[in-house]
Amino acid sequence: MPAAGSEGEEGPAGEQAGPGAPKLCGYLQKLSGKGPLRGFRSRWFVFDPRRCYLYYFKGPQEPLPLGHLDIASACFSYHQPEAGAAAAGDEPAAFEVHGPGGAVTVLKAATRQDMTYWLQELQQKRWEYCNNLDAAKRDSRTSPTPSDFSKGLVAKDNPDLSILSQNASAERARNILAVETSPTDLVGEQAASQPAPVQASAINFSLKQWSTEIKNSMSSLRKGSNENRKSVFYTTEEWELLDPTPKDLEDSMALEEKRKHLAEGNKARRPLKDMIASSKNRNSSDSSLTDWCSGNGNRLVSELQLKYQSQQEELEKLKKDLLSQKELVRLLQQTVRSSQYDKYFTSHLCEGVPKDTLELLHQKDDQILGLNNQLEKLNLEKDSLQQEVKSLKCKVGELNEQLGMLMETIQAKDEVIMKLSRQLSECEDSTSSQSGAINSPTATSINKELQELDRLKDNLQGYKTQNKFLNKEILELSALRRNAEAREREWQAKYTSLEAKLCQIESKYLILLQEMKTPVCSEDQSPAREVITQLLEDALKVESSEQPEQAFFKPHLVSEYDIYGFQTVPEDDDEEKLVAKSRALDLRSLSLSENREISTGVKWENYFASTMNREMICCVELKNLIRSGIPHEHRSKMWKWCVNLHVKKFKDSAIPGYFQTLLQKALEKPNPASKQIELDLLRTLPNNKHYSSPTSEGIQKLRNVLLAFSWRNPDIGYCQGLNRLVAIALLYLEQEDAFWCLVTIVEVFMPRDYYTKTLLGSQVDQRVFKDLLSEKLPRLHAHFEQYKVDYTLITFNWFLVVFVDSVVSDILFKIWDSFLYEGPKVIFRFALALFKYKEEEILKLQDSMSIFKYLRYFTRTILDARKLTAIAFGDLNPFPLRQIRNRRAYHLEKVRLELTELEAIREDFLRERETCVEKRDLISDDEEDS
């Protein structure tokens, strides 16, 4: 394996870390490029614990990695920078990763603290991975890291890890030499939300540019007019840009900012007063220069303020005069209207009206006039108060502006004072150093020696840390080398044992062949019988967990159970045992000789690398990968993802804890399906160790899922066949996920009435399959028609339980991989592919009995999953789903009509039986059971 992939390479990537373990990831700078373009580039690094790879991406959101580092076969060291870089201090936190073949990758962290953390974590990950690699007893078809399994009954079947006893002294030394450190914000998953660290030169440039812009704004502020001026000054929190316009400020905000600015001014003036006092004692010219600078600014500000205030006063006077004139006009108009009203009233309405009534009207008129006058006074008071508020706001704004200008002036004074103070201190230092050099030449040498001593102490501490890490690195590499040598010795012993076993078998076969060629004894006394008997006994032996000491150096050919828990060799018939053992050996040989499994695994690693920074989605790449078969170690994760993809709308609408609620209801209140479920539990998969006895773990889980589903879908309740679907799902999924898997198959994939009492949907699919067989395999269909073979008696069960107990386990789970992703069309594809695989053999059979007998077992003789998959997804194309749907609709109507006719015939028969005495004694089996 290459230790480092070049940039642009699409290296395989592993799964993401488990949800409980924090992912080792973060920003590092990688040295790459050649010549003048060689330099550090920021990359996003992610560690894959399953393969012990460190992948690097252009950024956290990138789908494909640029390359990877093989940490399992790497060693680490500190990077020794070049002379120019060391002098400049450019690489204080760089380290090297040495891979096989002399490849060296230089990485740089943001700080030495981050560098130490990365080195410690990578070292620990390498140690854990290599030790687990040494401890695991793996079958060649199982994952190299069985701990990756997390779901289902198969997870309990992982080979037990007999952890090798570690050297206690070496472990203690590792702990002592460990350097405790914690990462910064640039390490960990939270670093993905942080911006990528930029080069130091870019940081300096941005800071310099920022300071330049601030200086430019200050200069434009001093030179600009008063209309657009904005005061800029520094506070303890941040840079603030204040615009104290009176119209935009409320009273409370203005007062609060005023208090804040005053407090900041006091804080700034305290140290400034001390500096001013000290500078006055040192040199009086400093204060005179400061006063001169501040005097000019103050005079200009005061003149402008006086002009502005005089204009404001004149404007206020004019506004008051205008208001008084308006008020006088309004009063005169009101008096004229009242007099006219009184005149009209007295001249036209007073005749014939009683005197008391007139007095009352006059009183009411007086009250109305009084209230109007009071209202006008209140309005006047309101206007005056508003004017006062506006004037106060204006005053506050003016005060804020004055305060800003004062702060600006103070800042300018501070700059001048600081500059003069530095000049004074430099002069004093130069004077004192010259006098000290003349008076005491030893003082300078002592200072230099003290500085050199401090520098040496810092270097010593750094070398101690570096020495600790390198000693730990040497210790770990030595331990890993010893483990590799021990593993090599074990493989050498195993190889020797296998070679001896092969020699013995070849010797026995040579004896057998010689005897068969030229027999020298009678048939009863022939040594061939003894050899054959011995070979049969050896062949029927299988590996058992009860003989670990004998099986250690024994070739791992056929074990008692396969990786799915299915029994490889039956216990009853010796002839069937030989056939099953031969089939298992063929499967084993096929899996060992296929290099395609490796390439498929690499493709899956590439795909998971592309999903490391994003969610999985449906795409052509994923469909092709699933069709080639999901690796054993990823099947649990992918099945759960496929199920959730199809039942998302059901799960979103369900209440929290929906499965547990159904299960609780089923346990408390049994329904009619409970009895049949109990009867079928032990008949589900008797050849699988997870369901072989009442105490098996799978039996209880199977019961729970079936009971919960019977309450969810009372129209179906329970149908024979559902138990096998759930049993297969439970091998890789937990109870609740297996429940939703059953919902996916019954309620999403299959048509309605597929698992009801009439099995209407299943009958329709058999007719659709007949049409497809006549279209895709016309010769075979004609052969079946010629000999009147009803092959649907065989295929009916294929569709009902999705090939469970019909094909070998390796092919079964590859079919289920595609089925859970693509749906029921996959069943039609593989059913046709099975017939096409053995088409020539079936065509050679010339009678119906032999054909039907062959159809009952031929599927279990098909072992090459790659060839079968190529036929299903290649040779049978095109295979549109629309065609299947149209034919289902066509045959559904025909089957319904036939069922209606049969029901009518049944009812006629029942009526005839009731009326006819001779037929009254006829009772059907169903009626007798009821």
N, C-alpha and C positions, 0 to 999 in steps of 0.2 A: 504493500500500500504506500502511496506517496505521502510523505509527511506534510507537504504543503502543496496545495493546488494553486496554480497561477491564476491571476485575476482574469475573469472572463470564463473560467471553467465552471461547469455546472456539476459540482460535486454532490454525492449522495448525502443526505442529511437524515438524522434520526428523529424519533418522536420527541415531542415536547416532554419536559419533565412532568412527573405526576402532579396532580393538583395539590398534594400535601407538601411536596418538596419545593423549596424556592429554586428558581431557575438561575443558573450561573450565566449571566449575560451582562453586557455593558459596552461602553466605548473604549477602544484602544486605537493607537496610531500604529500603522504597519509601514515598515520601510520597504519601498518598492520603487521601480523605475531604474533607469540606467543613465550614466553620464550626468550632464547638467540637470536632467529631469528627476534624478534620484532624490527621494525625500520621503518624509512621513506623511501618510494620508489617513485621515480619520475613517475608521470602519466600525461597524456594529458586530460584535462577537457573541455567539451563542454556543454553549457547550451541550453536546448530545450525550447523555450518560449511557445510552444503550450501545453505542458503538465507540464511545470514548473519543469522539471527534470534536474539534473546536472549529465551527463554521464561522466564516466572516461574510457580512453583507455590506452593501453600500450604505444602507440605512435600515432602521428598525422596520420600515414598512415594505421593504423590497421582498418580492416573492422567491427569488432564486439566489443562492449563495454565490459569491465570487470564487470561493475555494474553501479548503479545510486544512486543518493540521491534525495529524494523527498523534494524539496525546499518549496513547497506550505504549507506543514505541519511541517516545521522545524523552529527552532529558533537558534540563533547564540550567541556565547560568546567567550571570549579570553581564550586561553589554559593556564592553570596554570601548568608549568612544575614541574617535581619532583625535590627534593632538589639537587641531583647530577647534573641534567641537568641544573638547574638554576645557580648553581655555575659555571658550565663550559660555560654557555651562548650559549648552543647548539640550543635553540628553541626561538629565538627572535621574530619570525613572524608566530607563530602557532595560529590557532583558531579552535573552535569546532562547529560542526553542530549536533544539538540535534534533532533526529527524533522521531516519535511516537514509543511507546513501550520502551522508555529508551535507544534506540540505539544512540551511540555517535561516530561520526567520527572526527578524528583529522587531519587537513590539515595544511600544512606549505608552505608559500610563500618564494620567494627568499629574499625579503626585507620587511620591515614593510610598506613601501609605497605600494607594491603590495598587501599585506594583507589587508590594509585599502581599497584599490580599490575593491578587490573581495568582501569584506563584504558589502560595500556600494551598489555595483551592485546587488548582490544577494538579499539584503534587498529590493531594489527598484523593482526588478523583481517579488519578492513574493508579494509586495504591489499591483503592477499593475495586476498581475494574479488574486489575490483574489478579487479585486474590480471588475474586468471584470466578474468574476464568479458570483458575487452578482448581477451585473447589467443586465446580459443577460437573456432574456426571451426565454428559449430554448424549442423546441419540443424534445421529447425523441429520434427521429430519426435523428435530426440534430446534427451538430458538437458542442461540448462545447465551441468552440472558433470560432464564425462566422467570425471574422475578418481575418481568414486564407484564405477565398475565395478571388481570385484576378482577375478572368476572367469570361467572359460570362454573359448572362442575369440572370442566377440563382444568381449571386453575388449580384444583386440589390434586391433579395428577402430575404436577411438575416433579421432575426427579428431585428427591431430597438432597439438599446441599450438605454434604459432609464437610464442614469447614475445616480446613487444615489447621492444625495447632500452630499458632504463630509463635515466633521466638519472643518470649516474654521480655528478655533484656533489650532486644531490638525495638520492641514496642515502647518500652519505657524510654529508651533513648530518643525515639521519634517525638514522644510527648515533651521531653525536656528540651529538645532542640527546636520545638515549634515556636514561632514568633507570633504573639497575639497582636492582631490588628483588626480594624473594622473598616469597611469600604466607605467611600464618599457617595455623593448623589449620582456619580457617573457610572456606578456599578449596580446591577439589579434591574428588575423589570420596570421600576419607576424611572429609570434613566431613559427609557424609550420616549417619555414625554418631554425630556430635556433636549435643548438644541445640541447638535453635534459640536464638540469642542473645536475651536478654530486654532490656527497657528498663532504663536506668540507675536509674530510681526503684525498679523492682522489685528490682534488686540491692541497693540501699541498704536497702530495707525488709527483705529477707531477712537481710542481715547484722545489721541492728539487732535483728531478732527473735531471731536466733541468740545475739547477745550478751546480750539480755534473759533468754533461757532459761538461759544459763550463770550469770548473776548470781542468778537465782531458785534454781537448784540449789545455789549456794554458800551463800546465806542459809539455805535449809532445812537444809543440812548443819550449819551452825553451831548452829542452834536445835533440831535434832532429837535423838532419843535415840541411844545408842551402838549399838542393835541393828541399825538399818537404815542406818547411816551409810556413805557411799561417798566416798572422797577423790577430788577432781577437781583436776588441776593441769596446767599447760601444759608440753609438751616441745618439742624442736626440730623434730620431725617433724609431730606432729598433736595434736589434743585426745584424751586417753585417759580412760576411765572405769574406774577400778580398784576391784575388790571383793576385798580380801585376806582371804577367809574361810579359816580353817585347814583345814577339811574338804575344800575344793575345790582346794587347792594341793599340788602335789608338791614334794619337796625341791629338785630341780634348778631347777624354774621359780621357786620362791620365792627361791632364792639368786641366780638370774640377774636377777630383777626387783629384788631388793635392791641388787645391784651397779649396775643401771641407775639406780635412783632416787638412790642415793648419788652417782653420777657427775653426774646432773643437778643434784642439790642443791649439789654442789661448784661446778659451772659457774655456778649461779645465785648462790651466795654470794660468789664472787670479786668481781664488780662491785658487789654489795651492800655488801661490807665496805669497798670504796673509797668508795662513796657515804656509808656510815655515818660513816666517818672524816672525810670532808670536811664532812658536815653537823654533826658534833660541833664542829669548829673554827669553823664559822660561827655555830651557835646551839645552846646546851646544852639548851634547852627541847625540841628535837626528840627527842633521845634519851630524856629523861625521859618524854615522852608515849608513846614507843614502848615503853619498859620497863613503863610502867603498863598498856598494852594487852596486852603479852605476859604480864605477871605474873598477871593475872586468869585468862587462858586456861591458863597452866601449872598454877596451883593447882587449878583445876577438874579438869584432866586427871589430875594426880597423885593427888588424892583418890579419883577413880573407879578408877584403876589399883590403888591400895592395897586398896580394898574387894574388887575382883575377884580379886586375888592371894590375899588371906586366905581367901576362899571356896574358891578352887581348892585351897589347901593342905589345908583341912579335908576337902574331898571326897577328896583323894588318901589321907589318913590312914585315913578310913573304908573306902575300897576295899581298902587293904592289910590292915587288921584282918579284913575279911570274907574275903579270900583265905586268910589264915593259919588262920582257924577252919575253913574248908572243907578245907584240906589236912590238919589234925589229924583231922577226922572221917574222911577217906578213909584215912589210915594206920591208924586204929583198926579200921575195917571190914576192911581187908586182913589185919591181924594175927589177927582173929577167924576169918576164913575159912581162913587157913593152919593155925591150931591145930585147927580142926575137921577139916580134911583129914588132918592127921597122926594124930589120934586114930582116925579111921575107918580109915585105912590100917593102923595097927598092930594094931587089934583084929580086923579081918576078913581081911586079906590076908597077914599075916605067917606064918600056920601053913603048914608044908610048903614054904616058900620058902627057898632057900639064903641064907646070910649074905652072900656076895659080891654076890648080886643085889640084896639090900636096901641094901647100901652104895652100889652104883652108882645105884640109884633115888634115894637120899638126896642124892647128889652132883648128879644132874640137877635135882632139885628146888631145891637151893641155887643152881645156875647160873640156873635160870629166875627165881627170886626176885631174884637179882642183876641180871639183865638188865631185869626189870620196874622195879626201883628206879632203874637207870640211865636207862631210858626216861622215867620220871617226872621225874627231875632235868632231863633235856634239855627236856621239855615246860615245866617251870617256868622254865628259862632262856629258852626261846622266848617265853613269856608276858611275862617281865620285859623282854626286849628289845623286844617289841611295845609295852609300856607306855612304854618309854623313847622309842621312835620317836614315839608319839602325843604324849608330853610335849614332845619337840623340835619337832614340828609346831605344837603350841600356842604354844610360845615363839616360833617363827618368825612365826606369824600375829600374835602380840602385837607383835613387833618391827616387822613391816610396818605394822600399824595405828598404832603409835607414830610410825614414819617418815612415814606419810601425814599424821598430825596435825601433826608437826613441819613438813613441807613446807607444809601449809596455813597454819600460824602464820607461817612465813617469808614466804609470799606476802602475808598480811595486813600484815606488817611492811613488806614492799617497797612495797605500795600507799601506806601511810602515809608512808614515807620519800620516795617519789616525789612525793607530793602536797606535802609540806612543802618538798622541794627546789625544786619548781616555784614555789611561793609565794615562797621565798627569792630565787630567781633573778629572778623578776619584780620583787620589791622592789629588788634590786640594780640591775637594768636601768633601772627608772624613776628611781632615784636618780642613776645615772651619766648617763642622758640629760638629766635636769634640770641636773645640774652641767655637762655638756658643752654644753648649749644656752646656759647662762649664760656659760661660759668661752670656748667656741669655736663661734660660730654657723656658721662655714664648713664644719665637719665634716659636719653634716647635709646640707647642699647637695651636698657631694662624694659622699656615699653615695647620695643620690637620683640624681645624674648618672650614677654607675656602674651603678645598677640600670636606669636608662633606656637606657644604652648596651648593656647585656646584652640587654634586650628588643628594641632595634632590630637587634642582630646576629641574634637568632633570627628576627625578621620578615624580615630581608634574605635569610637562607638559605631561608626558606619561599617568598619571592617569586622567588628564583632558580630553585628547582625548578618552581614554577608557570609561570614564564616559559619555561623549557625545554620543558615539555609543550605550552604554548599555541603556541609557535613551531613545534614539530613538527606540531601539529594544523593550523596555517595552511599549512605546507608540503605536507602530505598532501592537504588539501582543494584546494589549487591544482593539484597534480599530477592528482588525480582529475577536476577540472574540465577540464583540458586533454585527458585521455584521453576524457572524454565528448564534448568538442567534436570530437576526431578521429574518434570512432566515428560521430558525427552526419554529418560530412563524407563518410565512407565510405558510409553508408546513402543519403545524398543522391545520390552518384555512381551507386550501384547502381540507385536509383530512376530516375534519368535514363536509364541504359542500358536498363532494362526498358521505359520509356516509348517510347524510340526503336525498340526491337525490336518492340513492339506496333504502332507506326505502320507499320513496314515490312510486317508480316504483314497488317494491315488493308488496306494499299494493294494487296498481291498478291491478296488475296481479292476486292477490289472489281474489279480488272482481270479476274479469272477469272469473276466473276459477270456482268460486262458482256459478256464474250465469249460466255458460255454463253447469254445472253439474246438478243443480236443479233450473230451471227457475221458478220464482214466479210471473212474470208479462207477459203480452202479448209481442209479438216480437217488436211491435212498441214502447211500453212504457218501454222496458227493459233498466235498467241502463247500461247494457253491451254496448249498442250502444254509449252512452255518453263516457264511458271509452275508447272504441276503437277509437272514434273520437279524444279524447284528446291525446291518445297515438300516433296516427298517426301525429297529429300536432306537438307534441314534437319531434317525430322521424325525421320529415322533416326539422326541424330547424337546421341550420348550423351556425358555428361561423362566425362572420363578424367583420371586423376591425372597423365598425361604432359603436359597442357596447363594448368598452374596459372595462367600469366599471362593466358591467354585466358578461363579459367573464373572469374576473380575477379569481374568485373562481369557475368558471364553469369547469367541466372536459373537457380537450382538446381531444375530441374523433375524430371528423371529422370537418375539417375546410373547408372553401369555395373552396380553392385551395390547391393542394398538394405542396410539396417542389419544384417541377419542374415547377409549374405554371399552371398545368392542372386542369380543373374544376372537382371537385369530384362528384357533384350531378347536373344533367341537370335541366334546368329551365322549360321544357315544360310539359312532361307527368308525372302525379303523380305516375303511376305504375312504370315507368322507374326510377323515383326518389327513390322509395322504393328499387328497385333492386340495384341501384347505391349506395345508402346509406348503404344497407346491405353488399355490396361488400367492401366498404370503411371500415366499421366496422370490417369485417373479416381480412382485410389487417392490420388494426391497432392492432387487437388482436394478429395476427400472429407475427407482429414485436415486440410487448411487451413481448410475451411469449418465443421468441427465445433467448436463451443464446448464440447461435452460433455467433451472430453479435459481441459480446464482444470478443470472441476468434479470430474472423477474424480481428478485429481492432488491437488486440495484435500482430498478425502475421505481419500486415502491419507496425506497429511500429517497430518491430524487423527488418523488411527489410529496412526501412528508416534509422535505426540506422547503418546498415551495409553499406549504401551508404553515410554516413555523411562525409567520407574522400575520396570518390571515385565516379566516374560517374556510372550511371545505365547502365547495359548491359542486353542483352537477355539471359535468363537462365530458367531452369526448375522451380526454386523456384518462379520467377516472373510470369511465365505462370500459375502456379497453383493458385497464389494469385489473378491474374486478373480473372481467371475462377470463383473464389468464389465471385467476385464482388469487384469493387473499392469503398472504402468508399466515401461518399458524399463530404467530405472536401478535398479529394485528387484527385477527378476525373478530375478537370480542368488541374492540373499539368500532370497527367498521359496521358490524351488524347493528350495533346500537344506533349508530349514526343513520343507517338506512331506515331502520324502523321509525326513528323520530322524524325523519324526512316525510314519511307517508302518513303518520298519525298526528302531525303537529296540530291540525285544526281540532282533532278530538281532544288532545291533551290540554290545549288552551281553553277549551270550553268546559273541561271537567273541573270539579272542585279539588282543592288540595287534599292529598291523601286519598284519592279516589279508589285506588286498588285496595288499600287497607280497609276502606269502608265496605267495599263489596265482599272482601274476604271475611270480615267480622260478621256481616249479615249472613253469609253462607254458613259459617260455623255455628251461629246461634239458631238459625232457622233453616234446616235442610229443605231442599226442593226435590222434585221428582227425579232429577238427573243424578242426585248424589249416589243412589244405589248402584246405577250402572257405572258411574265413575269408579267406585270402589272395586267393582268386579274386574274392570279393565286395567287397573294400575299395574299389577304384576305381569299382565300379558302385553304390556306396551313394548318394551325392548328387553326381553329376557336374556339376550346375548350381550347386554351392556352391563358392566359391573355397577354402574350408578343406579340401575333399576332392577337388579337381579333378586333382591330380597326385600321383605317389608321394612327392614331397618336401614336400608340404603338411603343416603341423603337425598337422592333425586326423587324418591317416591313421595316424600312429604311436600316437596316443592311442586311436583307435578299435580298432586291433589289440590294444593292451594290455588294454582293458576286455573285449573279446570273448573273448580267451584266458583271462583270469582267470575269467570267468563259466563258460566251458566246463569248467574244473576244479572250480568250485563245484557245478555242477549237471550231472553226467555223464549223467543220464537224458535231458536235452535236448541238452546239448553246444552245438550251434549250429543255428539254424534261420534260413532266409532271412526277413528282416523284423526280426530282432534288431539287425542292423547299422544300420538306419535309426532305430530307437528310440534307440540309443546315440549316433548322430550328432547327433540333435536335442538330446539331453541335454548333450552336450559343448559346444554353443554357449554354454551359460550355467553349466556346472558343470565342476569339475576332474575328473581321471580317477577318483579314488576315489569322489567323490560321484556321478558318472555310473554307476559300477559299482553302487552301492547304489540308484540310480534304476532300473536294469534289474532288480535284485532285487525292487524294489517292484512293478514292472509284471508281471513273470512269476510271482513267488511269492506276492504279496499280493493284487494286483488281479484278475488273470485266473484262471479256473478251471484245474484240472489238465488236462493234455493239450492245452493251448491251442497250444503251440509244439512239440509232439512230431511224430513222423513222420506219424501219422494225422490230426493237426489236429482231433481230436475236439471239443475245446472250441469251436474256431472254427466248425465246422459247426453245433453246437448253437446258438450265438449268431445265426447266420443264420436259423434257424427261429424263434427267439424274436423277431427283428427283423421277420420276416414277420407274425407274430401282432400285434405292436404297430402295424405299418403298416396292417393291416386294421382295427384298432381306432381309431387316431388319424386316419388319412387314408383313409376307406373308398372315396371316389370314385377316388382315384389307384390304390388296390389293385385295384379292379374294372377300371380301365382297363388295368393291366398283365395282369390275368388274361384280359381280352378278347382282347388281342393276343399272349398267351402270351410275355411278355417276362420273362426270368429276370434280374431286377435284382440278385440276390445275386452274380452274376459281377462286378459293379462294387463292391458294398458289402463283399464279402469282404475286399478289401485295405484298406478304411477301418478295419475292426475290427482287422486283423492289425497294422498299423503306425500306428494312431491318426491317420489322415488325412494322413500325410506324403506329399507330392507329389500330393495330391488337391485341396487348396484353396490359396488365396493365402497367403503367409507371415504376413501380419498376422492373419488369421483362425486359421491353424494354431496360432500361439503363444497366442492367447486360449483356444482349445480345450484346449491342454496346461496352461494355468494352472488351469483348473477340474478337468481330469482328474487332475492330481497331488494335488489337495486332496480331491476327492470320490470318485474312483475310476471304475470302468468304466461306471457308469450314465450318465456324461457322454457316452460314445460313442453310446449309443442316442438320447440327447436330440438331439445335433447331427446324427446321421444322419437322423432324422425331420425335423429343422428344415430341412436342405438340400432335402429333397423338398418340404416345405410351401412353402419360399421360391419354388420354381419350379413349383408345382403347376399353375397355370393354363397356363403355357407347354407343359408336358408333355401336358396334356389336349387341347391343340389338335392334337397330332401323331396321325395316323390310320393309321400302319402300323408294324409291328414294327421294320423296319430303321431308319427315321428316329428312332424312340424310343430304340433301343439306341445309335445314333450320338450322339444328343443327351446321353444319360446318361454317355457316356465323357468329355465335356468340360464339362458344364454347371456343375460345382462351381467351376471356375476363373473363371466369369463372375460369381460372387457376390462382391461387394466390400464391402457394407455390414455390417461386423461388429456394429454396434449393433442393427440390425434382426434379424440372424440370432440374436444372443444373446437378444433379447426373445422370439423365437419358441421357442427351445430351453427357456428357463427360465420362460416365461409362458404362451404359448398352448397348450403341450403338457401343462400341469398338469391333474390330479394325475399324478404319475409315481412310484409307490411302488417301492422297491427289492425289497420282499417279492414283488411280482408277477413281477419278472424272475427272482428265485431260484426261485420255484415253476415257472415255465415252463421254466427251464433244467433242473430236475430231471425234468420230464415229458419233454422232448425228448431228454434224455441217455439215458434208457432206450430210447427208440425208435431213436435212432441206433446205440446199441450192438447192439440186436437186428439192425438192418439190416447193420451191419458183420460181425456173426457169420454172418448168412446169406450175405453176399458171400464171406466167408472159406471157408465150407463149399462154395459153388459153385466157388470157385477150386481147392480141394483135389480136388473131384470131377473138375474139368476136367484137373488134372494127372495124376490116376490114369488117366483115360480116355485121355489122350495117351500115357501110357507103354504102355498095352495096345494102343492102336490104331496101326497102322503108318502110316495116312494122316495122322494128326495129330501124329506124332512130329516132323516137320520144322518145325512151328510153334514159333517162339521169340519170346517177348515182348521188348519193348525193354529192360525192366529186366534180364532174364536176359542179354541180349546185352551190356549195359553191364558187368554183373558178370563 
